[in-house]
Amino acid sequence: MSLTFEGVLADRSTWRLDNCSIGKSMDVIGTRSSMLILREAFYGTTRFDDFARRTKMTDAIVAARLRELTGIGLFAKRAYQVPGRRSRYEYILTEKGRDLVPAVFALMQWGKKHLQGEDGGPLRLVERGTGEPVMIGPRTVSGRDLDLEDLAIVAHGDWAGPQSG
């Protein structure tokens, strides 16, 4: 089963695909290298050399991705200097970057379930302090967990014509 489309969205043949939020998001962060850099940032990495070492990517790729991700506002650059060395920048997640936590950890959760075998792989996401496993999934604003079949997509605001969201 799947989610449903309601109201003006029920006829999907009238939609335009050039304004899709999922497509726009993937245009911005849809590369493996971007996702690995975001993963490392969530794990606490802030310095260029550490991003390169921990992702096992070339300096050129890390530099290009950090430039792109900073340019779209996911990271802010902050100057630092190790005594006796030149000044450099570290990359700090912005609120916009931190808002990707559910997306990144939903991918981790999916990979754990479907790609890591019976044991679920080497890492678990848990609540600090209690150790209770964290699950990412659809939830209402009031906190109720939902299944795919419980979901509907409806037009938002003054949506006036065929497009996708």
C-alpha positions as CSV (number, residue, x, y, z in Angstrom):
1,M,0.0,0.0,0.0
2,S,1.1,3.6,-0.3
3,L,0.2,7.1,0.8
4,T,-2.6,8.9,-0.9
5,F,-2.9,12.2,-2.7
6,E,-6.0,14.3,-1.9
7,G,-7.8,17.3,-3.4
8,V,-6.3,18.9,-6.4
9,L,-3.3,16.6,-6.2
10,A,-5.4,13.4,-6.8
11,D,-4.7,13.6,-10.6
12,R,-1.0,13.2,-10.7
13,S,-0.9,13.4,-14.5
14,T,-1.4,17.2,-14.1
15,W,1.7,17.8,-11.9
16,R,4.9,19.5,-13.0
17,L,8.0,18.0,-11.6
18,D,10.2,21.1,-11.7
19,N,9.2,22.2,-8.2
20,C,9.6,19.0,-6.2
21,S,11.1,19.4,-2.7
22,I,12.6,15.9,-2.8
23,G,14.2,16.7,-6.2
24,K,15.5,20.0,-5.0
25,S,17.0,18.4,-1.9
26,M,18.7,15.8,-3.9
27,D,20.2,18.4,-6.2
28,V,21.7,20.0,-3.2
29,I,22.9,17.0,-1.1
30,G,22.3,14.0,-3.3
31,T,26.0,12.9,-3.7
32,R,27.6,10.2,-1.6
33,S,30.4,12.6,-0.8
34,S,28.0,15.2,0.6
35,M,26.2,12.6,2.7
36,L,29.5,11.3,4.2
37,I,30.6,14.8,5.0
38,L,27.3,15.5,6.7
39,R,27.6,12.2,8.6
40,E,31.0,13.2,9.9
41,A,29.7,16.7,10.9
42,F,27.0,15.0,12.9
43,Y,29.7,12.9,14.5
44,G,31.5,16.0,15.5
45,T,34.1,16.5,12.8
46,T,34.8,20.2,12.0
47,R,38.2,20.4,10.4
48,F,39.1,19.8,6.7
49,D,41.8,17.3,7.3
50,D,39.6,15.2,9.6
51,F,36.8,15.2,7.0
52,A,39.2,14.0,4.3
53,R,40.7,11.3,6.6
54,R,37.4,10.0,8.0
55,T,35.6,9.9,4.7
56,K,38.6,8.6,2.7
57,M,38.0,11.1,0.0
58,T,40.6,13.2,-1.8
59,D,41.3,16.7,-0.6
60,A,39.9,18.0,-3.9
61,I,36.5,16.3,-3.4
62,V,36.3,17.3,0.2
63,A,37.1,20.9,-0.7
64,A,34.5,21.0,-3.4
65,R,31.8,19.5,-1.3
66,L,32.5,21.7,1.7
67,R,32.5,24.8,-0.6
68,E,29.1,23.7,-2.0
69,L,27.6,22.8,1.4
70,T,28.8,26.0,2.9
71,G,27.6,28.0,-0.1
72,I,24.0,26.7,0.4
73,G,24.1,27.4,4.1
74,L,24.5,23.9,5.7
75,F,27.9,24.9,7.2
76,A,29.4,28.1,8.5
77,K,33.2,28.7,8.4
78,R,34.9,29.7,11.6
79,A,38.6,30.7,11.7
80,Y,40.9,28.9,14.1
81,Q,44.7,28.7,14.5
82,V,46.9,26.0,16.0
83,P,49.8,27.8,17.7
84,G,52.8,28.1,15.3
85,R,50.7,27.3,12.2
86,R,48.7,29.3,9.7
87,S,45.1,30.3,10.3
88,R,42.6,27.8,8.9
89,Y,38.8,27.3,9.0
90,E,36.6,24.8,10.6
91,Y,33.1,23.9,9.3
92,I,30.3,24.2,11.8
93,L,26.8,22.9,11.1
94,T,24.2,25.7,10.8
95,E,20.6,25.2,11.8
96,K,19.8,24.4,8.2
97,G,22.5,21.7,8.3
98,R,21.3,20.3,11.6
99,D,17.8,20.1,10.2
100,L,19.1,17.2,8.0
101,V,19.5,15.0,11.1
102,P,16.3,13.0,10.4
103,A,17.2,12.5,6.7
104,V,20.8,11.3,7.4
105,F,19.9,9.0,10.3
106,A,16.8,7.6,8.4
107,L,19.4,6.5,5.8
108,M,21.5,4.9,8.5
109,Q,18.4,3.2,9.9
110,W,17.4,1.9,6.5
111,G,20.9,0.6,5.8
112,K,21.1,-1.1,9.1
113,K,17.9,-2.9,8.5
114,H,18.3,-3.8,4.8
115,L,22.0,-3.8,4.0
116,Q,23.9,-4.9,7.2
117,G,22.7,-8.4,7.7
118,E,21.2,-10.0,10.8
119,D,23.3,-8.1,13.4
120,G,22.4,-4.6,11.9
121,G,26.0,-3.4,11.5
122,P,28.5,-1.8,13.7
123,L,26.6,1.3,15.0
124,R,23.3,2.0,16.8
125,L,21.6,5.3,17.3
126,V,20.4,5.6,20.9
127,E,19.2,8.3,23.3
128,R,22.1,9.6,25.3
129,G,21.6,8.7,28.9
130,T,19.1,6.0,28.6
131,G,20.5,3.9,25.7
132,E,17.0,3.5,24.3
133,P,17.2,3.0,20.5
134,V,16.1,5.9,18.4
135,M,13.7,5.3,15.4
136,I,13.3,7.8,12.6
137,G,9.9,7.8,10.9
138,P,6.7,9.7,10.1
139,R,5.1,11.3,13.1
140,T,2.4,13.9,13.6
141,V,3.1,17.2,15.2
142,S,1.4,15.9,18.3
143,G,3.8,12.9,18.4
144,R,1.8,10.0,17.0
145,D,3.8,7.5,15.0
146,L,2.3,6.8,11.5
147,D,2.7,4.1,8.9
148,L,2.9,4.8,5.2
149,E,-0.8,3.9,4.7
150,D,-1.7,6.6,7.3
151,L,-0.1,9.4,5.2
152,A,-1.7,11.7,2.6
153,I,-0.2,14.5,0.6
154,V,-2.4,17.6,0.2
155,A,-1.8,21.0,-1.5
156,H,-0.2,23.6,0.8
157,G,-1.1,27.2,1.1
158,D,-2.1,29.0,-2.1
159,W,-1.1,26.1,-4.3
160,A,-2.7,27.2,-7.6
161,G,-1.7,24.8,-10.2
162,P,-0.2,21.5,-11.2
163,Q,3.3,20.9,-9.6
164,S,4.9,18.6,-7.2
165,G,6.2,19.0,-3.7
